Amino acid sequence: QIAKDIYMSETTVRRDLKVLQDQNAVQRRYGGAMLISHSHQTSPIDFRIHENLREKHAIADKAIQLIKPGDTVFLDESSTTSCLAERLEPQMRLTVVTYSIRTVMALSRKNITTYCTGGLYNPITTSLQGRSVEDFFAGFNANVAFFSATCVSDDGIISDSAEGNVYSKQTMLKNAQTKVFLCDHSKFGQTSMRTVCRLEDVDWAVTDGDWPEKLRERIKGTL
């Protein structure tokens, strides 16, 4: 049925499903495959970048209002932040610090001043991780830091499935004057493996629609 729907051979479909299984994106079964829920696992960035894409673009359109010309900006490795990076332009005269290889490549094509940390390369997130990332961020002071995460629980705990990047996010936030959490509505009411921070710890929280009342009352500023 998959081969028929997407006009590919059954051999190609079986091979691609094997690749997806190796990437922990699907679970293969006799006669088919099922998507794996990733609230406690990190799915490849190439998949996440296409999930809720319209919502992520809406969030990026709001978040860019928090950037002033000449700012030093921290960006994490998340797919939502990647959408924000696409909107940055040379005339904004920004300095960007990130551990996302995808973001570095995108900004380099625009001639935006960009610092990239060192660290161990993670092909699932296409980002760098480890103590050297944290040490690198500790040497900068940013005007604003943008980050996302896998989940935000009903009691305001922001958590992520990528343990190696949690510490990087925490160091970013520690060294930024303004902390901005980007979160589409699909992440509400869920909990993942590692706590990044709490909603009360951020200055702005940006979503694609409206925050639930029980979360909105914990946020200092919303967009």
Secondary structure, DSSP 8 states (H G I E B T S, - for coil): -HHHHHT--HHHHHHHHHHHHHTTSEEEETTEEEE---SSS---HHHHTTTTHHHHHHHHHHHGGG--TT-EEEE-S-HHHHHHHTT--GGG--EEEESBHHHHHHHHTTT-EEEE---EEETTTTEEESHHHHHHHHT--EEEEEE--SEE-TT-EEEES-HHHHHHHHHHHHTEEEEEEE--GGGBT---SEEEEEGGG-SEEE-SS---HHHHTT-S-B-
